[in-house]
Amino acid sequence: MADTNRQFESTIAQCRELFEKKLKDYGPSWRILRPESVTDQLFIKANRIRSLEIKGISKVNEGIRPEFTAIVNYGVVGLIQLALGFSDTTDITNEEALSLYDKYITETKELMYAKNHDYGEAWRSMRISSYTDLILTKIYRTKQIESNAGKTLVSEGIDANYMDMINYALFGLIKLEEEGESV
């Protein structure tokens, strides 16, 4: 588990670094996104990963690693948007955005550590393509919950689905690092 913790921390640091750089370029412009738009952005990223996995080649000179990173970062954006609600302007500073990023990625990481304990690191025996399919499943679940105005009868809410997407994407990034990215 110590290796998992180290890998998780390193991978999160890489995702956060990109998030911070994009904040410098664009500011927290994502604050105007409604939750449904965040979910659709996650769909675009996961769908591209699946397409690349099936086709085996990319005509745009980017592999699946940047898409998994985007899923992590948009997942955190989704959690922030659920907590704050969307805005008509960029109503927070870059520093506030980073502080919120740290808060929600920490909560998500703690969930992974708890689940990883209970599941005995089963994710290590899974294929990267399974993470992609599970992320897509979580996206479709989220879309259904959004269609139900956020209400569920017995299921977890949108936030739990975003956290699971983030964690599956982090697993994918770790496995890509271990195996070497081919697409």
Secondary structure, DSSP 8 states (H G I E B T S, - for coil): -HHHHHHHHHHHHHHHHHHHHHHHHH-SGGGG--HHHHHHHHHHHHHHHHHHHHH---SSS--SHHHHHHHHHHHHHHHHHHHH---SS--S-HHHHHHHHHHHHHHHHHHHHHHHHHHTSGGGGS-HHHHHHHHHHHHHHHHHHHHTTT--SSS--HHHHHHHHHHHHHHHHHHHHHH----
